[in-house]
Amino acid sequence: MKQSLRGVLATALIALLMTGCAMQSPSVVDRADDQEASRLLSQAEQQAPDQAAKTRLEAATILAQQGQREDAFAAADAIDEARLSETDRVRWALLFSELARAMDDPRAVLRATQVLNDDLPMQDDHQETLIDRQSWARNALNQLDPDNLALPGLEGQDIRRIVVALPESGPLSSVANTLATAMRRHNEIKGDNVQLSFLDASQYSMDELYSRAEQMNAQLVIGPLEKEQVSQLEQRNSVPLPTLALNYGSGEQNRAARLFQYGLSAEDEARQAARRAYQDGRRSMSVMVPDNDWGRRVGEAFWNEFHREGGEVTNAVRYNPESPVANAVKTALNVSGERAQLGNIDALFLLALPDYARQVPPTLDYYYAPNLPIYATSHLHEGRLQTRRDQDLNDVMFVDIPWQIPDAAVGGEEILPFYPTYQRLSEEADASMFRLMAMGVDAYEIATHLSDIASLDGMRGSTGTLYLTGDGRIYRELPWAKFQNGTPSPILIPSQTSGNE
């Protein structure tokens, strides 16, 4: 059977020992042998969050000094920097940004350099170093002319008049209604002096919508929602009003000035899973995705990102969701004689809805692959506590939005971004619509921050940490969780997940 990590409280003895040894002087760290970092990481698993963050910082520092860059990056990436003291947050930012820069990861650099926004006390040379690295990261992400992002008419202004153009009929009307409800509720709860006006996008062409929005003296537009409409807009040179589309176009890049794109992209989740798997030391992956257009797009996103990192996809299965799970697993794991052949498989990437996903781990058990790591997207998590049904997902690692996994993401509901809105919507909304509710809240926040473009880089939102790229597309970095006893729980150390057997 699988071996699950169990949450264990640190004993008083361990706490006393770590108080004395977690923050070693440089001379002690310099003498650390090859096992010191592993020992610290193991101890961090059993510590309270604040002490664990401190201990992992020491381990990451040791690994970096020993030249183990990838392991150091993984250890630093796992640190909840909000748990560190101000001095240690600066230490972490300098270390993590240096490692991320060396690994050509601009998004991680931006995460590290967010400390610049928190007015922490630091030496001038440290501040200059972080500013330089932040500038590099933004330039790395801005592949197009940054003038495309300039909004001269809005810069420095308070955004008070927004037109929301979403379909009130048709196949996307239910999604649109959920998004609109979340925006209204968030606006009410915050008490912002922002006027939201709604237009039925199913009744007008985009040009007509813009004309009406201009007549209403709107400062910007939220919408459209349909992918085809976004694809059409992104081929223009510009749009009449600053626009936050709630989907991504199908082009390789957004060409339209003043057009921004944001959504809940499954492809982004797959890319993040690929990066995480590689950071965890996985080099050969098997992939299971549904045999439909959605599965094809997400599977290709994982495949391409994993190859870009340096890994190899050895098996790829496009399964029929209506067929027995065993059919797909046999192919994915090279099953021969009722036993999986894992010689060239380090882990499995799974894209599946909950009912199908719950059958995969027991099937792996049946074919003698109980310890094969599984990386998945948010789609296998229904978003409500179902410990009995989700026991079969134990040890599966997955990404999800902070609002869906508050304990794993930030350490509790009260620490969530926009907690008052979360509290209100969690009482009103059906769990199946909660991700869309969170998306509506973040759409509102993004729109009201467009007068200060720089504030969007690294914004902590309901749907993840948001990053703006040079072509106006906004991407999310999501927190990770692992099912333990049927409950989403934090993953403490990325590089020490279970290996194959």
C-alpha positions as CSV (number, residue, x, y, z in Angstrom):
1,M,0.0,0.0,0.0
2,K,1.0,3.6,-0.5
3,Q,3.0,5.4,2.2
4,S,1.3,8.7,3.0
5,L,3.0,11.6,4.8
6,R,1.2,12.1,8.1
7,G,1.0,15.5,9.8
8,V,2.9,15.2,13.0
9,L,3.2,18.0,15.6
10,A,6.8,18.8,16.7
11,T,7.6,17.6,20.1
12,A,8.9,20.0,22.7
13,L,12.3,18.4,22.5
14,I,12.6,18.9,18.7
15,A,11.3,22.5,19.1
16,L,14.1,23.2,21.7
17,L,16.7,21.6,19.5
18,M,15.7,23.5,16.4
19,T,15.6,26.8,18.3
20,G,19.2,26.3,18.9
21,C,20.3,24.9,15.5
22,A,18.1,26.2,12.8
23,M,19.8,29.6,12.5
24,Q,23.4,28.6,12.3
25,S,26.2,31.0,11.8
26,P,28.0,31.0,8.5
27,S,31.0,29.1,10.0
28,V,28.7,26.2,11.1
29,V,26.9,26.1,7.7
30,D,30.3,26.0,5.9
31,R,31.1,22.9,7.8
32,A,27.8,21.2,7.0
33,D,28.3,17.8,5.5
34,D,26.3,16.4,2.6
35,Q,23.6,15.0,4.9
36,E,22.9,18.3,6.8
37,A,20.4,19.7,4.3
38,S,18.5,16.4,4.1
39,R,18.4,16.3,7.9
40,L,17.0,19.8,8.1
41,L,14.4,19.1,5.5
42,S,13.3,16.0,7.3
43,Q,13.0,17.9,10.6
44,A,11.0,20.7,8.9
45,E,8.3,18.1,8.1
46,Q,7.6,17.7,11.8
47,Q,7.7,21.4,12.8
48,A,5.2,24.1,13.2
49,P,4.9,26.4,10.1
50,D,7.0,29.3,11.3
51,Q,9.9,27.1,12.4
52,A,9.6,24.9,9.3
53,A,10.0,27.9,7.0
54,K,13.1,29.0,8.9
55,T,14.6,25.5,8.8
56,R,14.0,25.1,5.1
57,L,15.7,28.4,4.5
58,E,18.8,27.0,6.2
59,A,18.6,23.8,4.1
60,A,18.2,25.7,0.9
61,T,21.2,27.9,1.8
62,I,23.4,24.8,2.4
63,L,22.3,23.2,-0.8
64,A,23.1,26.3,-2.8
65,Q,26.5,26.5,-1.2
66,Q,27.2,22.9,-2.1
67,G,26.3,23.7,-5.8
68,Q,23.1,21.6,-5.7
69,R,21.2,24.3,-7.6
70,E,18.0,22.3,-8.5
71,D,17.6,20.9,-5.0
72,A,18.2,24.3,-3.5
73,F,15.6,25.9,-5.8
74,A,13.1,23.2,-4.8
75,A,13.7,23.7,-1.1
76,A,13.5,27.5,-1.4
77,D,10.4,27.3,-3.6
78,A,8.6,25.2,-0.9
79,I,9.1,27.9,1.8
80,D,6.1,29.9,2.9
81,E,7.9,33.2,3.0
82,A,5.1,34.9,4.9
83,R,6.1,32.8,7.9
84,L,9.7,34.2,8.0
85,S,10.9,37.1,10.0
86,E,11.6,40.3,8.0
87,T,15.4,39.6,8.0
88,D,14.9,36.0,6.8
89,R,12.4,37.1,4.1
90,V,15.1,39.3,2.6
91,R,17.6,36.4,2.9
92,W,15.1,34.1,1.2
93,A,14.4,36.7,-1.6
94,L,18.0,37.1,-2.4
95,L,18.7,33.3,-2.4
96,F,15.5,32.3,-4.3
97,S,15.8,35.1,-6.9
98,E,19.5,34.2,-7.6
99,L,18.6,30.5,-8.0
100,A,15.6,31.3,-10.2
101,R,17.6,33.7,-12.4
102,A,20.2,31.0,-12.9
103,M,17.5,28.5,-13.9
104,D,15.9,31.1,-16.2
105,D,12.6,31.2,-14.3
106,P,11.4,34.8,-14.5
107,R,8.1,34.0,-12.7
108,A,9.9,32.7,-9.7
109,V,12.1,35.8,-9.7
110,L,9.0,37.9,-9.6
111,R,7.7,36.0,-6.7
112,A,10.9,36.4,-4.8
113,T,11.2,40.2,-5.5
114,Q,7.7,40.8,-4.2
115,V,9.5,41.7,-0.9
116,L,10.3,45.0,-2.5
117,N,6.6,45.9,-2.2
118,D,6.5,45.2,1.5
119,D,8.8,48.0,2.6
120,L,11.1,45.6,4.5
121,P,14.3,46.9,6.1
122,M,17.3,45.9,3.9
123,Q,20.7,47.1,2.9
124,D,20.9,49.3,-0.2
125,D,23.0,46.8,-2.2
126,H,20.4,44.1,-1.4
127,Q,17.6,46.3,-2.6
128,E,19.5,47.2,-5.8
129,T,20.2,43.5,-6.5
130,L,16.5,42.6,-6.1
131,I,15.4,45.5,-8.3
132,D,17.9,44.4,-11.0
133,R,16.6,40.9,-10.9
134,Q,13.0,42.0,-11.0
135,S,13.7,44.1,-14.0
136,W,15.3,41.1,-15.7
137,A,12.3,39.0,-15.0
138,R,9.8,41.5,-16.4
139,N,11.9,42.0,-19.5
140,A,12.1,38.2,-19.9
141,L,8.3,37.9,-19.8
142,N,7.7,41.0,-22.0
143,Q,8.4,39.4,-25.3
144,L,6.4,42.0,-27.2
145,D,6.5,45.7,-27.4
146,P,5.6,46.9,-23.8
147,D,3.8,49.9,-25.4
148,N,1.0,47.4,-26.0
149,L,0.4,47.4,-22.3
150,A,0.4,51.2,-21.8
151,L,-2.9,52.7,-20.8
152,P,-2.1,56.4,-20.8
153,G,-5.8,57.4,-20.3
154,L,-6.0,55.4,-17.1
155,E,-2.5,55.7,-15.5
156,G,-2.8,57.2,-12.0
157,Q,-6.6,57.3,-12.1
158,D,-9.1,55.6,-9.9
159,I,-11.2,53.2,-12.0
160,R,-14.8,53.9,-11.2
161,R,-16.9,53.0,-14.3
162,I,-16.7,49.5,-15.7
163,V,-19.0,47.9,-18.3
164,V,-19.3,44.1,-18.0
165,A,-20.1,42.5,-21.4
166,L,-21.2,38.9,-20.8
167,P,-23.8,36.6,-22.6
168,E,-27.1,36.4,-20.9
169,S,-28.3,33.6,-23.2
170,G,-26.6,30.7,-25.0
171,P,-24.3,27.9,-23.8
172,L,-22.1,30.2,-21.7
173,S,-24.9,32.1,-19.9
174,S,-24.7,30.1,-16.7
175,V,-20.9,30.7,-16.5
176,A,-21.5,34.4,-17.3
177,N,-24.1,34.7,-14.6
178,T,-21.8,33.1,-12.0
179,L,-19.0,35.5,-12.9
180,A,-21.3,38.5,-12.8
181,T,-22.8,37.5,-9.4
182,A,-19.3,37.3,-7.9
183,M,-18.3,40.7,-9.3
184,R,-21.4,42.3,-7.8
185,R,-21.0,40.6,-4.4
186,H,-17.3,41.6,-4.2
187,N,-18.1,45.1,-5.2
188,E,-20.8,45.3,-2.5
189,I,-18.6,43.8,0.2
190,K,-15.6,46.0,-0.5
191,G,-17.7,49.1,-0.6
192,D,-15.8,50.4,-3.5
193,N,-17.1,53.4,-5.3
194,V,-17.1,51.5,-8.6
195,Q,-20.1,51.4,-10.9
196,L,-20.6,48.1,-12.7
197,S,-22.9,48.3,-15.7
198,F,-23.9,45.1,-17.5
199,L,-24.5,44.5,-21.2
200,D,-25.8,41.3,-22.8
201,A,-23.0,40.2,-25.1
202,S,-25.2,37.7,-26.9
203,Q,-27.3,40.6,-28.3
204,Y,-24.6,42.7,-29.9
205,S,-21.5,42.6,-32.0
206,M,-18.2,43.5,-30.3
207,D,-18.2,46.9,-32.1
208,E,-21.8,47.6,-30.9
209,L,-20.8,46.7,-27.4
210,Y,-17.8,49.1,-27.5
211,S,-20.0,51.8,-28.9
212,R,-22.5,51.4,-26.1
213,A,-19.8,51.3,-23.5
214,E,-18.4,54.5,-24.8
215,Q,-21.8,56.1,-24.7
216,M,-22.0,55.0,-21.0
217,N,-18.6,56.8,-20.4
218,A,-17.0,53.5,-19.3
219,Q,-13.3,53.6,-18.5
220,L,-12.9,49.9,-19.4
221,V,-14.7,46.8,-20.4
222,I,-14.7,43.3,-18.8
223,G,-15.5,40.7,-21.4
224,P,-15.9,39.0,-23.8
225,L,-16.1,35.4,-22.5
226,E,-16.3,33.4,-25.8
227,K,-12.9,32.2,-27.0
228,E,-13.7,32.9,-30.6
229,Q,-14.5,36.5,-29.8
230,V,-11.2,36.9,-27.8
231,S,-9.3,35.4,-30.7
232,Q,-10.8,37.9,-33.1
233,L,-10.0,40.8,-30.8
234,E,-6.4,39.8,-30.3
235,Q,-5.7,40.1,-34.0
236,R,-6.6,43.8,-34.1
237,N,-4.0,46.5,-33.7
238,S,-6.0,47.9,-30.8
239,V,-9.4,47.9,-29.1
240,P,-11.6,51.0,-28.6
241,L,-11.5,50.8,-24.8
242,P,-9.1,49.0,-22.3
243,T,-10.5,45.5,-22.2
244,L,-10.1,42.5,-19.8
245,A,-11.2,39.5,-21.7
246,L,-12.3,36.5,-19.6
247,N,-10.7,33.9,-21.8
248,Y,-7.6,33.4,-23.9
249,G,-7.4,33.7,-27.6
250,S,-6.2,30.9,-29.8
251,G,-3.3,32.8,-31.3
252,E,0.3,32.3,-30.3
253,Q,0.2,35.9,-28.9
254,N,-2.1,38.8,-28.3
255,R,-1.4,41.6,-30.8
256,A,-4.0,44.1,-29.7
257,A,-2.9,47.1,-27.7
258,R,-5.1,47.7,-24.5
259,L,-6.4,44.1,-24.6
260,F,-5.7,41.9,-21.5
261,Q,-6.7,38.2,-21.2
262,Y,-7.4,36.2,-18.0
263,G,-9.1,32.9,-17.3
264,L,-8.9,29.5,-15.6
265,S,-6.6,27.8,-18.1
266,A,-6.2,24.1,-17.7
267,E,-3.1,24.3,-20.0
268,D,-1.4,26.6,-17.4
269,E,-2.1,24.0,-14.8
270,A,-0.5,21.3,-16.9
271,R,2.6,23.4,-17.5
272,Q,2.9,24.0,-13.8
273,A,2.6,20.3,-13.2
274,A,5.3,19.6,-15.7
275,R,7.7,22.1,-14.0
276,R,6.9,20.7,-10.6
277,A,7.5,17.1,-11.7
278,Y,10.8,18.0,-13.2
279,Q,11.8,19.9,-10.0
280,D,10.9,16.8,-8.0
281,G,13.5,14.9,-10.0
282,R,11.1,13.2,-12.5
283,R,12.6,12.7,-15.9
284,S,10.4,10.2,-17.6
285,M,6.6,10.6,-17.4
286,S,3.5,8.8,-18.5
287,V,0.5,10.9,-19.4
288,M,-3.3,10.1,-19.3
289,V,-5.7,12.6,-20.8
290,P,-9.3,12.3,-22.1
291,D,-9.7,11.6,-25.8
292,N,-11.2,14.9,-26.7
293,D,-10.1,18.4,-27.7
294,W,-9.7,19.5,-24.1
295,G,-7.5,16.5,-23.4
296,R,-5.4,17.1,-26.5
297,R,-4.7,20.7,-25.6
298,V,-3.9,20.0,-22.0
299,G,-1.8,17.0,-22.9
300,E,0.2,18.9,-25.4
301,A,0.8,21.7,-22.9
302,F,2.2,19.2,-20.4
303,W,4.3,17.4,-23.0
304,N,5.8,20.6,-24.5
305,E,6.7,22.1,-21.1
306,F,8.2,18.9,-19.7
307,H,10.3,18.5,-22.8
308,R,11.4,22.2,-22.5
309,E,12.5,21.4,-18.9
310,G,14.6,18.5,-20.2
311,G,12.3,15.6,-19.4
312,E,10.8,12.9,-21.7
313,V,7.2,11.7,-22.0
314,T,7.6,7.9,-22.6
315,N,3.9,6.9,-22.7
316,A,0.9,9.0,-23.7
317,V,-2.7,7.7,-23.5
318,R,-5.8,9.4,-24.7
319,Y,-8.6,7.5,-22.8
320,N,-12.3,7.2,-23.3
321,P,-13.9,8.4,-20.0
322,E,-16.7,5.9,-20.5
323,S,-14.4,2.9,-20.9
324,P,-12.9,1.0,-17.9
325,V,-10.0,2.8,-16.3
326,A,-7.9,-0.4,-16.5
327,N,-7.8,-0.1,-20.3
328,A,-5.9,3.2,-20.1
329,V,-3.7,2.3,-17.1
330,K,-2.5,-0.9,-18.8
331,T,-1.1,1.2,-21.7
332,A,0.1,4.0,-19.5
333,L,2.1,1.7,-17.3
334,N,3.3,-0.9,-19.9
335,V,1.4,-3.6,-18.0
336,S,2.6,-7.1,-18.8
337,G,1.2,-10.2,-17.0
338,E,-0.8,-8.1,-14.6
339,R,2.3,-6.2,-13.5
340,A,3.3,-2.6,-14.4
341,Q,6.7,-2.3,-16.1
342,L,8.1,1.0,-14.7
343,G,11.6,0.9,-16.0
344,N,11.2,4.1,-18.0
345,I,8.4,5.7,-16.0
346,D,9.1,8.0,-13.0
347,A,5.6,9.4,-12.5
348,L,2.1,9.8,-14.1
349,F,0.4,13.0,-15.2
350,L,-3.3,12.7,-14.9
351,L,-6.1,14.9,-16.4
352,A,-9.4,13.6,-15.2
353,L,-12.7,14.5,-13.6
354,P,-13.3,13.2,-10.0
355,D,-15.3,10.0,-10.7
356,Y,-12.7,8.8,-13.2
357,A,-9.7,10.0,-11.2
358,R,-10.7,8.2,-8.0
359,Q,-10.4,4.9,-9.9
360,V,-6.8,5.5,-11.1
361,P,-4.8,5.0,-7.8
362,P,-6.6,1.7,-6.9
363,T,-5.9,0.5,-10.4
364,L,-2.2,1.3,-10.0
365,D,-2.3,-0.6,-6.8
366,Y,-3.7,-3.6,-8.6
367,Y,-1.0,-3.6,-11.2
368,Y,1.8,-3.4,-8.6
369,A,2.5,0.3,-8.9
370,P,1.3,1.6,-5.6
371,N,4.1,4.2,-5.1
372,L,4.1,5.7,-8.6
373,P,3.8,9.5,-8.0
374,I,0.7,11.1,-9.6
375,Y,0.6,14.8,-10.6
376,A,-2.8,16.2,-11.5
377,T,-4.7,19.3,-12.3
378,S,-7.5,20.8,-10.2
379,H,-10.2,19.0,-12.2
380,L,-10.1,15.9,-10.0
381,H,-11.0,18.0,-6.9
382,E,-14.7,18.7,-6.4
383,G,-13.9,21.4,-3.9
384,R,-15.9,20.1,-0.9
385,L,-14.8,17.8,1.9
386,Q,-15.5,14.2,1.0
387,T,-13.0,12.2,3.0
388,R,-14.7,8.9,2.4
389,R,-14.9,9.2,-1.4
390,D,-11.5,10.8,-1.8
391,Q,-9.6,8.2,0.2
392,D,-8.8,6.6,-3.1
393,L,-7.0,9.8,-4.2
394,N,-4.5,9.6,-1.2
395,D,-1.0,10.7,-2.2
396,V,-2.2,12.2,-5.5
397,M,-0.6,15.7,-5.9
398,F,-2.6,18.4,-7.6
399,V,-2.8,22.2,-8.1
400,D,-5.9,24.2,-7.2
401,I,-6.9,27.8,-6.5
402,P,-6.3,29.1,-3.0
403,W,-10.0,29.4,-2.4
404,Q,-10.5,25.7,-2.9
405,I,-7.6,24.4,-0.7
406,P,-7.2,27.2,2.0
407,D,-5.4,24.9,4.5
408,A,-2.9,23.7,2.0
409,A,-2.5,27.0,0.2
410,V,-2.1,29.5,3.0
411,G,-2.7,27.7,6.3
412,G,-6.4,28.5,6.9
413,E,-9.4,30.3,5.5
414,E,-8.9,33.5,7.4
415,I,-5.6,34.2,5.6
416,L,-7.1,33.8,2.1
417,P,-7.1,36.8,-0.3
418,F,-10.4,38.7,0.0
419,Y,-11.5,36.7,2.9
420,P,-14.8,38.6,3.6
421,T,-15.9,37.9,0.0
422,Y,-14.8,34.3,0.3
423,Q,-16.8,33.9,3.5
424,R,-19.9,35.4,1.9
425,L,-19.7,33.4,-1.3
426,S,-18.9,30.1,0.4
427,E,-22.2,30.4,2.2
428,E,-24.2,31.2,-1.0
429,A,-22.5,29.3,-3.9
430,D,-22.6,25.7,-5.0
431,A,-19.2,24.1,-4.7
432,S,-19.2,23.2,-8.4
433,M,-19.3,26.9,-9.2
434,F,-16.8,28.2,-6.6
435,R,-13.8,28.4,-9.0
436,L,-15.9,30.6,-11.3
437,M,-16.9,32.8,-8.3
438,A,-13.2,33.2,-7.5
439,M,-12.5,34.0,-11.1
440,G,-15.1,36.7,-11.0
441,V,-13.5,38.2,-7.9
442,D,-10.1,38.3,-9.5
443,A,-11.4,39.7,-12.7
444,Y,-12.9,42.6,-10.7
445,E,-9.5,43.1,-8.9
446,I,-7.5,43.0,-12.1
447,A,-9.8,45.5,-13.8
448,T,-9.6,47.9,-11.0
449,H,-5.8,47.7,-10.9
450,L,-5.3,48.3,-14.6
451,S,-4.4,52.0,-13.9
452,D,-1.3,50.6,-12.2
453,I,0.0,47.9,-14.5
454,A,3.0,47.0,-12.4
455,S,0.7,46.1,-9.4
456,L,-0.5,43.1,-11.4
457,D,2.8,41.3,-11.4
458,G,2.7,38.8,-8.5
459,M,-0.8,39.9,-7.3
460,R,-2.1,37.3,-4.8
461,G,-5.6,36.5,-6.0
462,S,-8.4,34.1,-5.2
463,T,-7.3,31.9,-8.2
464,G,-3.6,32.0,-7.6
465,T,-0.7,34.3,-7.8
466,L,-1.2,36.4,-11.0
467,Y,1.5,37.4,-13.5
468,L,1.2,39.7,-16.5
469,T,3.2,39.0,-19.6
470,G,4.3,41.4,-22.3
471,D,1.3,40.6,-24.6
472,G,-1.3,41.3,-22.0
473,R,-2.0,37.7,-21.0
474,I,-2.4,37.1,-17.3
475,Y,-1.2,33.7,-16.0
476,R,-1.7,32.0,-12.6
477,E,0.7,30.1,-10.3
478,L,-1.3,27.8,-8.2
479,P,-0.5,26.2,-4.8
480,W,0.0,22.5,-4.5
481,A,-1.8,20.0,-2.3
482,K,-1.8,16.2,-1.7
483,F,-4.7,14.1,-0.6
484,Q,-4.1,12.6,2.8
485,N,-6.8,10.6,4.5
486,G,-9.1,11.9,1.8
487,T,-8.3,15.6,2.6
488,P,-6.2,18.1,0.6
489,S,-3.1,18.7,2.7
490,P,0.1,20.8,2.2
491,I,3.0,19.3,0.3
492,L,5.9,20.1,2.6
493,I,9.0,19.2,0.6
494,P,8.8,19.1,-3.3
495,S,11.9,17.1,-3.8
496,Q,11.1,14.3,-1.3
497,T,7.9,12.8,-2.8
498,S,7.6,9.1,-2.9
499,G,9.6,7.3,-5.6
500,N,8.8,4.2,-7.7
501,E,8.9,0.8,-6.4
